Amino acid sequence: MGMFDTVSRVIRVRFEKGVFKPLDRVDFREGEELVVFVRRCRVREVLDKYVGLFGEATVEELEEEEAQVQRPRHS
């Protein structure tokens, strides 16, 4: 196999104090080297794209949904 494994997955991370911290469960070995592609999470753009799809919502309800998406999950 070449330099890169064909298996890939997407995980959300938060950048804090110069370190990417996973927000999702990961199953990598300690010290394992990985190739990371970084893409900014634009929650507001996603909400704008789908606004009204499931009915109407108040600004407060949308902000709460945004906060839940950005809140780290602890497993």
N, C-alpha and C positions, 0 to 999 in steps of 0.2 A: 504494500500500500504506500501511497505517497506521503508527503509531509503532513497532510491534514487528514484526520479521520472523516469519514463520510457522515457520521452521526452528529447532528447538531440539535440544539434546543435553545429556546428563548427563556431567559430569566430576567426578572426585574431586579435592579440594584439601586442603591442610594450611594452617592458619592459623599463621603464624610471624612474630613481631615486627611485628604489625599488618598483615600482607600475606597474601592468599590465594595460595598457590603450587600450581599444577596438578600432580597426580600422574600425569595422563594426557597424552598428546600433544595439543596444541591447534594449530589452524591459523588463528588470528586475526591480523589485521594489527596491528603496533605502533601504539599510540595509539587503537585501535578502542574505541568505547564499547559496552558490553554490559549487559544486564539480568541480574542474578544472583539466583536464589532459593536460599536457604541452608537445608539440612536436615542435622541432626547424623547422623553415621554411627553406628548402634548395632549393632556387630558381635555383641556378646554376645546381644542380643535375636534376631538372625537365627539364630545358632547354636542358641539354645534352641528356636526354632520348628522347626528341622529335625533336632534331635538324634535319632539312631536311624534316620533315613531311609535311610542308606547303610550301615547296620551299626553296630557299637559302636566307640567310640573312647575313649581315655584322656583325662584332663584335660590331660595334657602335649601330646597330639596336637592337641586342640582349641585350646590356647593357641598352638601353633606355627602352625596355620592362621590364627588371629586375627592373629598377628604378621606373617604374609605378606600379609594383606589390608591391614594398616596401613603396611607398608613401602613407601616410594616406589619407583616403577618408573622406571628410566632407559632411555630409548630411544636 
